[in-house]
Amino acid sequence: ASTTEYFNTIGGNPSTKPFSPYDYDEYSAEDHGGSVYFDGSTDYLDIAGSTSLDLDGTDWTIEGWVYRTGTGTEHTFFSSSPHETLIISLNRTNNGDTQVFTGNGSSWVNTTAINSGTNYPILANTWSHIALVKNGNSIYLYHNGNSVGSSTDVPSGFTGNVRVGAYYDVGSPGQYLTGYVSDFRVTKSAVYSGAFTPPSGPLTA
């Protein structure tokens, strides 16, 4: 979080844990939030047919914290139905990258609208904040508050169906996420317009 960035070389398999020797406060869901675990083979969450999640014609932000435990590639963070509309796929080429695929509800607009490459990679076994923002005629991807890519291939054709932890493949799930998701939120506004400090507490509704 400092103003001077230093990149560390990882040895072995260190990981973050949700406790410290100095924090003995009683757990409070209001203060600390929680997370959902996805097992990488059958788990996902669906919100079906919600008109409030029809994102056509408005600015929006899709965001959340992810703790990826799986070492495989193509962990789906977010997708919409039909799957030709929007997919946010993590660790696509096994280097911590995120790729965003967009479409119009019936076909892909661009095979890969955004590819973060190795910019601020989303590492396994640590919490990372991910945000995809539509602002005007472009979409912007952020890793831990850092801008890692943008595109003018704005998705359209939303139906209000949302899936977290897997993607729709003609109605069937695929590319399951292995790990945890916390504080997932969809907002009908462009919450972020440039580099930002990730939220330090649970998000508001």
C-alpha positions as CSV (number, residue, x, y, z in Angstrom):
1,A,0.0,0.0,0.0
2,S,3.0,2.3,0.0
3,T,3.7,4.8,-2.7
4,T,6.8,2.9,-3.7
5,E,6.2,-0.5,-5.3
6,Y,8.5,-3.5,-4.7
7,F,7.9,-6.9,-6.3
8,N,8.8,-9.9,-4.2
9,T,10.0,-13.3,-5.3
10,I,7.9,-16.1,-3.8
11,G,9.6,-19.2,-2.4
12,G,7.6,-22.2,-1.4
13,N,3.9,-21.8,-0.7
14,P,3.3,-19.0,1.7
15,S,-0.4,-17.9,2.1
16,T,-2.4,-15.4,4.0
17,K,-4.7,-16.5,6.8
18,P,-7.7,-14.6,8.3
19,F,-6.2,-14.2,11.8
20,S,-3.2,-12.7,13.5
21,P,-1.6,-12.9,17.0
22,Y,-2.9,-9.5,17.8
23,D,-6.6,-9.8,16.8
24,Y,-8.7,-11.3,19.5
25,D,-11.9,-9.4,18.9
26,E,-15.1,-11.5,18.7
27,Y,-16.1,-12.3,15.2
28,S,-18.9,-10.0,13.8
29,A,-20.4,-10.6,10.4
30,E,-21.2,-6.9,10.2
31,D,-17.6,-5.9,10.9
32,H,-15.7,-8.7,9.2
33,G,-18.0,-10.1,6.5
34,G,-17.6,-13.7,5.3
35,S,-16.9,-15.7,2.2
36,V,-18.3,-18.5,0.0
37,Y,-16.2,-21.6,-0.9
38,F,-16.2,-23.1,-4.4
39,D,-14.9,-26.6,-4.7
40,G,-13.7,-26.4,-8.4
41,S,-16.0,-29.2,-9.7
42,T,-19.7,-28.6,-8.9
43,D,-20.1,-25.3,-7.0
44,Y,-21.5,-22.1,-8.3
45,L,-24.1,-19.5,-7.3
46,D,-26.9,-18.3,-9.6
47,I,-29.2,-15.4,-9.6
48,A,-31.9,-16.1,-12.2
49,G,-33.9,-13.6,-14.2
50,S,-33.5,-10.5,-12.0
51,T,-34.4,-7.3,-13.9
52,S,-32.2,-5.4,-11.5
53,L,-29.2,-7.2,-13.0
54,D,-30.1,-6.2,-16.6
55,L,-27.0,-4.0,-17.2
56,D,-27.8,-2.9,-20.7
57,G,-27.8,0.9,-21.3
58,T,-26.2,1.9,-18.0
59,D,-22.8,2.2,-16.4
60,W,-22.0,-0.6,-13.9
61,T,-19.3,-2.1,-11.6
62,I,-18.8,-5.8,-10.9
63,E,-16.4,-6.4,-8.1
64,G,-15.4,-8.7,-5.2
65,W,-12.6,-10.4,-3.3
66,V,-11.3,-13.7,-4.5
67,Y,-8.9,-16.2,-2.8
68,R,-8.0,-18.7,-5.4
69,T,-6.7,-22.1,-4.1
70,G,-6.7,-24.1,-7.3
71,T,-3.6,-24.2,-9.4
72,G,-5.4,-24.9,-12.7
73,T,-6.3,-22.4,-15.3
74,E,-9.6,-20.8,-16.3
75,H,-11.4,-20.1,-13.0
76,T,-14.6,-18.2,-13.7
77,F,-15.2,-15.3,-11.4
78,F,-18.4,-14.0,-13.1
79,S,-20.5,-14.8,-16.0
80,S,-23.9,-13.9,-17.4
81,S,-26.5,-15.8,-19.3
82,P,-26.5,-16.3,-22.2
83,H,-22.7,-16.9,-21.9
84,E,-22.1,-14.8,-25.1
85,T,-22.6,-11.7,-23.0
86,L,-19.9,-11.4,-20.4
87,I,-17.3,-13.7,-18.7
88,I,-14.5,-12.7,-16.2
89,S,-12.0,-15.6,-16.2
90,L,-9.1,-15.8,-13.7
91,N,-5.7,-17.4,-14.2
92,R,-6.4,-17.9,-17.9
93,T,-2.9,-18.9,-18.9
94,N,-1.6,-19.9,-15.4
95,N,0.3,-16.6,-14.7
96,G,-2.3,-14.9,-12.5
97,D,-3.9,-13.1,-15.5
98,T,-7.5,-12.2,-15.9
99,Q,-9.3,-12.2,-19.3
100,V,-12.6,-10.6,-20.0
101,F,-14.8,-12.0,-22.8
102,T,-17.7,-9.9,-24.2
103,G,-20.6,-10.4,-26.6
104,N,-24.1,-9.2,-27.5
105,G,-26.1,-12.1,-26.2
106,S,-25.9,-14.2,-29.3
107,S,-22.3,-14.0,-30.5
108,W,-18.9,-12.9,-29.3
109,V,-17.9,-9.3,-30.1
110,N,-14.3,-10.0,-29.4
111,T,-12.6,-13.3,-28.4
112,T,-10.7,-11.5,-25.6
113,A,-11.9,-8.0,-24.9
114,I,-9.3,-7.5,-22.0
115,N,-6.3,-9.5,-21.2
116,S,-4.4,-8.3,-18.1
117,G,-1.3,-10.4,-18.9
118,T,1.2,-10.3,-16.1
119,N,0.2,-6.9,-14.8
120,Y,-0.4,-7.1,-11.0
121,P,-1.2,-10.8,-11.2
122,I,-3.9,-12.4,-9.1
123,L,-1.9,-14.9,-7.1
124,A,-3.1,-18.1,-5.5
125,N,-3.6,-18.4,-1.7
126,T,-4.0,-14.7,-1.1
127,W,-7.0,-12.4,-1.1
128,S,-7.2,-10.1,-4.2
129,H,-9.8,-7.5,-5.2
130,I,-11.1,-7.6,-8.8
131,A,-13.3,-5.0,-10.4
132,L,-14.7,-4.6,-13.9
133,V,-16.2,-1.2,-14.6
134,K,-18.3,0.0,-17.5
135,N,-18.0,3.8,-17.9
136,G,-19.5,5.3,-21.0
137,N,-18.4,3.4,-24.1
138,S,-15.5,1.4,-22.5
139,I,-14.9,-1.2,-19.8
140,Y,-12.0,-1.2,-17.4
141,L,-10.4,-4.0,-15.4
142,Y,-8.7,-3.5,-12.1
143,H,-6.5,-5.9,-10.0
144,N,-6.2,-4.7,-6.3
145,G,-7.0,-1.2,-7.4
146,N,-4.5,-1.1,-10.3
147,S,-5.6,-0.6,-13.9
148,V,-4.7,-3.7,-15.9
149,G,-6.6,-3.2,-19.1
150,S,-9.5,-1.6,-21.0
151,S,-11.6,-2.2,-24.1
152,T,-14.3,-0.5,-26.1
153,D,-15.9,-4.0,-26.7
154,V,-18.8,-3.3,-24.3
155,P,-21.0,-6.3,-23.6
156,S,-24.8,-6.1,-24.3
157,G,-27.7,-8.5,-24.4
158,F,-28.0,-9.0,-20.6
159,T,-31.0,-11.0,-19.4
160,G,-30.5,-10.5,-15.7
161,N,-29.1,-14.0,-15.1
162,V,-25.9,-14.0,-13.2
163,R,-23.5,-16.9,-12.2
164,V,-20.6,-16.7,-9.8
165,G,-18.0,-19.4,-9.7
166,A,-18.6,-21.0,-13.1
167,Y,-19.8,-20.0,-16.6
168,Y,-22.7,-20.9,-18.8
169,D,-22.0,-23.2,-21.7
170,V,-25.4,-23.5,-23.5
171,G,-27.0,-23.7,-20.0
172,S,-24.4,-26.1,-18.5
173,P,-21.7,-24.9,-16.1
174,G,-18.0,-25.1,-16.8
175,Q,-14.6,-23.6,-15.8
176,Y,-15.4,-23.9,-12.1
177,L,-13.6,-21.6,-9.6
178,T,-11.6,-23.3,-6.8
179,G,-11.4,-21.0,-3.8
180,Y,-13.3,-18.3,-2.0
181,V,-15.3,-15.2,-3.0
182,S,-16.2,-12.5,-0.5
183,D,-18.1,-9.2,-0.8
184,F,-19.3,-9.8,-4.3
185,R,-21.3,-6.8,-5.6
186,V,-22.9,-5.5,-8.8
187,T,-23.6,-1.7,-8.8
188,K,-25.4,0.2,-11.5
189,S,-22.8,3.0,-11.6
190,A,-19.1,3.4,-12.4
191,V,-17.8,3.1,-8.9
192,Y,-14.1,3.5,-9.9
193,S,-12.7,5.8,-12.5
194,G,-9.0,5.2,-12.0
195,A,-6.5,3.6,-9.7
196,F,-7.9,3.2,-6.2
197,T,-7.2,1.6,-2.8
198,P,-9.2,-1.6,-2.5
199,P,-12.0,-1.5,0.2
200,S,-10.7,-2.0,3.7
201,G,-14.1,-3.1,5.1
202,P,-17.3,-4.8,3.9
203,L,-19.0,-3.0,1.0
204,T,-22.4,-1.4,1.4
205,A,-25.3,-3.0,-0.3
